[in-house]
Structures are given as structure tokens and as C-alpha cells.
Amino acid sequence: MKHLVNWLVAVFILTASINANAQDVMIARSKLAFPEAMSALQNTIIEHSYTLSRVQRIDIGLTKAGYKTDMYRVVFFGKHEELKWMSDKYPGLAAYLPMKIAIFAEQGETVAVALNPKHYSDVENQKKLNIIFRRWENDIKSILSDFRKAD
């Protein structure tokens, strides 16, 4: 049951208000323990020229519901000027920015989950934005690949 709750929470956080399917979720597993995997994820985000905006604990609500976990976070990141421009020019996107990756411990592994950014085009279908969303998709794939390989 705990396993299912982790997945449901991650998918809900990442897909809130966007009509996305399970196949649109990008996932990577790491054999690293949660603290080391969290550090590896943050480092690879920075190495991909993004700025970390914040890390938010999600486990507090789960703990209140009776689940025992302190290893559940959402990492928010982006490029400040790009996000500011998008929020100013396309206010409908503001609720989805910055990008985010959920990370949690599960059965001896650490899992990172992200929504494929191509779904932001459902909110604002502009050709220039679709180019940015495709770049974000490629960058997140690369970030997750590096996360998976981290040791």
C-alpha cells in the first residue's frame, strides 16, 4: 500500500490540472540512498544550466495520514529569465512553473518522477513555446539519465 501511495502522490503533484496519462510521466530509478540521490539530482540539474528554486517536503501530509516516510521531496528548477518571460507573456502557464521533479525513497531505491513538459503546450499552444517545451523535455530526459547513472 505504501508503494502505491508514493506513486499516486508523485503523479498527482506533477499532473495537477494537466490532462496527462501515465505514459507521459518520466521516471528514473537510482540505487543510491535517498540523501545521496537527492544530492545527485540537484547537482545534475545545475550541471544542465538550470537554477534550483526550492526543495519542498511532501512527506509531512503523508506522516499525518499514518505513513512513515521522511524521504519525499519535490525539486523546483528553471532558468529565471525564461520563466519570468513565460509567466509575464503567458500567465496561464504560471501555475505550472518552475519545472519540478518529485523524488522519493522506495524499497531500497530512490525514484525521480517528472511530467513530460510537452503537456504545457495543452495550456498555451504557441509555436515558440513548443520549441522551449521540447528542449525542456530533452533536458529532463538527460537529467534523469544522469540521475540514473549517478554513483
Rosetta blueprint (number, residue, H / E / L):
1 M L
2 K H
3 H H
4 L H
5 V H
6 N H
7 W H
8 L H
9 V H
10 A H
11 V H
12 F H
13 I H
14 L H
15 T H
16 A L
17 S L
18 I L
19 N L
20 A L
21 N L
22 A H
23 Q H
24 D H
25 V E
26 M E
27 I E
28 A E
29 R E
30 S E
31 K L
32 L L
33 A L
34 F H
35 P H
36 E H
37 A H
38 M H
39 S H
40 A H
41 L H
42 Q H
43 N H
44 T H
45 I H
46 I H
47 E H
48 H L
49 S L
50 Y L
51 T E
52 L E
53 S E
54 R E
55 V E
56 Q E
57 R E
58 I L
59 D H
60 I H
61 G H
62 L H
63 T H
64 K H
65 A L
66 G L
67 Y L
68 K L
69 T L
70 D L
71 M L
72 Y E
73 R E
74 V E
75 V E
76 F E
77 F E
78 G E
79 K L
80 H H
81 E H
82 E H
83 L H
84 K H
85 W H
86 M H
87 S H
88 D H
89 K H
90 Y L
91 P H
92 G H
93 L H
94 A H
95 A H
96 Y H
97 L L
98 P L
99 M E
100 K E
101 I E
102 A E
103 I E
104 F E
105 A E
106 E E
107 Q L
108 G L
109 E E
110 T E
111 V E
112 A E
113 V E
114 A E
115 L E
116 N L
117 P H
118 K H
119 H H
120 Y H
121 S H
122 D H
123 V L
124 E L
125 N L
126 Q L
127 K H
128 K H
129 L H
130 N H
131 I H
132 I H
133 F H
134 R H
135 R H
136 W H
137 E H
138 N H
139 D H
140 I H
141 K H
142 S H
143 I H
144 L H
145 S H
146 D H
147 F H
148 R H
149 K H
150 A L
151 D L
